[in-house]
């Protein structure tokens, strides 16, 4: 059984959605980042970068245990382990990969900075708020244009959708004005929310934990 080290954040939700979609047995290990549990030695032994999510799979390659951190690496590993949600070869594989990198290099960091400066920072810095608002809108429009001709981000439902979904959904709830000009993105969110595995994964762990 896979151990999932996670918390109720967009990054944590990516891993739980993937595990639910792939039907893999897993056990939730809550790492309460509001209490600094990510800095405890036992977790640093799993992820030296002290971030969630991380997984430990006792049945890794060659039957050996493996530990993986970084959400995209986790999803690539899980998809390749099961042969689902990530094409094995060809242009379709690189299509998924480029959108996975788009999330990891753009959407996650920029949306995170928007959340910090616009919602949580004790000092409101207009320049920072404007910068990350503009960049969030720009990234959403990149996604909006991609969805003009596709139902999913890549040619079919994949880890690219799963990686993007929790962050975009967070913006839709906490900063809906940023999605005013993104009807296709909103439709995509609704379509993914209709998936039972997404619904289950978005509750892991419950926010009360």
Secondary structure as GFF3:
##gff-version 3
##sequence-region A 1 209
A	DSSP	beta_strand	2	6	.	.	.	ID=ss1
A	DSSP	alpha_helix	10	22	.	.	.	ID=ss2
A	DSSP	beta_strand	26	30	.	.	.	ID=ss3
A	DSSP	three_ten_helix	33	35	.	.	.	ID=ss4
A	DSSP	three_ten_helix	37	39	.	.	.	ID=ss5
A	DSSP	alpha_helix	41	44	.	.	.	ID=ss6
A	DSSP	beta_strand	54	57	.	.	.	ID=ss7
A	DSSP	three_ten_helix	61	63	.	.	.	ID=ss8
A	DSSP	beta_strand	66	69	.	.	.	ID=ss9
A	DSSP	alpha_helix	71	82	.	.	.	ID=ss10
A	DSSP	alpha_helix	90	102	.	.	.	ID=ss11
A	DSSP	pi_helix	103	107	.	.	.	ID=ss12
A	DSSP	alpha_helix	108	114	.	.	.	ID=ss13
A	DSSP	pi_helix	115	120	.	.	.	ID=ss14
A	DSSP	alpha_helix	126	146	.	.	.	ID=ss15
A	DSSP	alpha_helix	159	174	.	.	.	ID=ss16
A	DSSP	three_ten_helix	176	179	.	.	.	ID=ss17
A	DSSP	alpha_helix	183	193	.	.	.	ID=ss18
A	DSSP	alpha_helix	196	201	.	.	.	ID=ss19
###
